[in-house]
Amino acid sequence: MFFLTPVLVAVVCILIAWIFKNADGRSMEGRKGETRARAQTRPWVDEDLKDSTDLQQVEEDDDDWQESEESVEHIPFSHTRYPEKEMIKRSQEFYELLNKRRSVRFISNEQIPMEVIDNVIKSAGTAPSGAHTEPWTFVIVKDLDVKHKIREIIEEEEEINYLKRMGRQWVTDLKKLRTNWIKEYLDTAPVLILIFKQVHGFAANGKRKVHYYNEISVSIACGILLAALQNAGLVTVTTTPLNCGPRLRVLLGRPANEKLLMLLPVGYPSQEATVPDLIRKPLDQIMVTV
Ligand SMILES: Cc1cc2nc3c(=O)[nH]c(=O)nc-3n(C[C@H](O)[C@H](O)[C@H](O)COP(=O)(O)O)c2cc1C
């Protein structure tokens, strides 16, 4: 009887431990299920561009989010209407200007007027955004050392991208553009513009603010920025450095709610600049009228 008691105690202990473990597992599952359900009701939160430097992954909690309380006055809309002939002329001229835009990968080290940069960023900042959240940060890099550090990070990652991550099809598709992991323009371009999307914002009380459709909003701003640069007579190449976002964010001291979306080296084309002789699809291949 006496030698049975320790065995009985051990069995009871194992049973209690098993009950606790299962109860915890069930609540974890429940929490995961709730997060999944929340993700489904918040389709603007995209899953890509995850940033492994978010060391303090905050558990999603509805109480952390701030609802907008601002009220805004509504005012008469001011509109400029052009005669039809003028409209056609303006639209044709705008198309001709934008049709001359090319991705230029050879950029001279000649300095550019910084007032132009202010104006193109102001233009980008006129973009529409989900619930007028303006979820963008444009980081302007002029410092030679910082530009070089950016180049080192990007070339290091891009070499791995080209050799391992991108796959044969992607590398083959890029052959006609003659691109590789060497990015001299990151040193030579007088200005680098790094565009970050703010995946959420912060209210004055520190609570998080939802940034609806932040990636679409910032992409529209980038489109306007490209058009503004073209209008000013500067060149750039749209780049989305794969796997570099977290390191560049840390280098530039940006907070964890900002994720790198795009990097634009900006300047004048170098004397020997060439571009691939690409042909754009004609109207009847890109437009469908119903
Ligand atoms: C989302 C996006 C990402 C791009 N990423 C790169 C890139 O990483 N490196 C690069 O040299 N060009 C990049 N490009 C530029 C494209 O290769 C270029 O736009 C395309 O070849 C058409 O040429 P065009 O811009 O001269 O019309 C990118 C373009 C887009 C829209």
The ligand as a Gaussian input file, in Angstrom:
#p B3LYP/6-31G(d) Opt

LIG

0 1
 C        7.491000      47.855000     -58.994000
 C        8.706000      48.019000     -59.859000
 C        9.915000      47.518000     -59.435000
 C       11.059000      47.687000     -60.205000
 N       12.250000      47.253000     -59.729000
 C       13.363000      47.495000     -60.427000
 C       14.618000      47.169000     -59.872000
 O       14.722000      46.674000     -58.746000
 N       15.741000      47.439000     -60.618000
 C       15.666000      48.024000     -61.851000
 O       16.706000      48.247000     -62.473000
 N       14.467000      48.354000     -62.397000
 C       13.332000      48.128000     -61.712000
 N       12.110000      48.508000     -62.225000
 C       12.055000      49.224000     -63.514000
 C       11.498000      48.362000     -64.642000
 O       12.449000      47.419000     -65.050000
 C       11.096000      49.292000     -65.787000
 O       10.071000      50.146000     -65.359000
 C       10.620000      48.512000     -67.011000
 O       11.667000      47.766000     -67.548000
 C       10.049000      49.452000     -68.077000
 O       11.017000      50.392000     -68.478000
 P       10.727000      51.948000     -68.403000
 O       10.543000      52.312000     -66.954000
 O       11.940000      52.607000     -69.002000
 O        9.469000      52.243000     -69.165000
 C       10.966000      48.350000     -61.480000
 C        9.721000      48.836000     -61.901000
 C        8.620000      48.688000     -61.112000
 C        7.292000      49.271000     -61.561000

